[in-house]
Each structure stands twice: as structure tokens, then as C-alpha cells.
């Protein structure tokens, strides 16, 4: 069965490296290396079988088992993933991240217009294993660059990526918008900055995107 799982994994590596697509990038040397390793593994496995049984009589049955094992890889991987996700969820619900819990006092003391969501921030930080900070604007005024800069100034540096997500009210269409910014460990912005409408992108994101590109150039 491990050989079948190995063949399935080799096929996945080949599929994700053979050509460019929305979810994969072309890397043909890796793709062909996966196929070569798969065939080499099959040859070695069959050779060992021949040495043990002194015959090729069981090769068809072995190939059938390998084929079935490869097909069973999908539900097996899903089961393992579900078990791992359950563990991560349980751990995140029952532990506290000091980086996040320390922020509660700082935000309450220094920013009155934004409410810190400690529960969600702590859970997702522990679940995803980076730092995730969730805030909500407490009034109907537009989110400002000054408020975002204040949030960034309060955040300590971390040993992982820092994600900031701020929900705010859009006075133009009475809807709830969100601002999302990723920071590197030293708190410099990356080029990933997101809002739900183009006007807000120009106001809230252009500054940080320009900063990120200037850091790259330097």
C-alpha cells in the first residue's frame, strides 16, 4: 500500500509541476523527476518481490493492490487532514497566544475607535500558526490611514507573518467593508493589501503597496 500512496503522490507532483495553471507553476524537471522516481520505485518493489517469491506469478496481484492503494490515497489523505484540522481546532480553542493576549490592553488603551476581537484573533493565530489581528471600527466614520498606522505601531515584531484585518462601515453605501494587510516579521508591509472596493484600495492600500515595493527595490 505505501507504494500505491507513493505513486499517487508522484502523480500529484507531476500534475502540479508539468505546466502553468491557476493553482500550479511549471517546473518540468521536478515533474519528470517525480515520474522517474515512481517508475524506479515500482521496478525496485517488483524486483524485491521476485527475489522473495522466486517467481513473477504474483506481479498482476501486486499491481492491482498498488492501483487500488493509489485510488484510496484520496480518502486517506482527507481523513488524515480532517484529524489534523480537528486537533488544530481543539488546540486553538483551549490555549492562549501571549503575543495576541498582550495586545488587548494596548489596543484598549491607545485606540478608542477600533475594537479588538481577542477571541477570533487568538483562535486563528493558533490555528494558522501566524499572527492574526482582527479589529472592528466602533463608529460609522471612514477608516483612516492614521488608524491603520496606529495599529501597526502598536504591534510588536513577531517571528512569523502578521495579518491585520479591520472591519469598518462604508458611509457611501451603508455596508460593512474590510481592510486586510499583511506584514513581514519586522512589520514592513508586503504587496498583499486588500479591500472590498476599488476606491478604498486607492485610499487605504496604495501607500502600503508603494512602501512594500520600495523595500524590495532597496
Helices and strands as residue ranges (DSSP letters): H 2-17, H 28-53, H 59-94, H 98-110, E 114-116, H 118-128, E 131-137, H 145-154, E 162-170, E 175-183, E 189-195, H 198-200, I 201-205, H 206-217
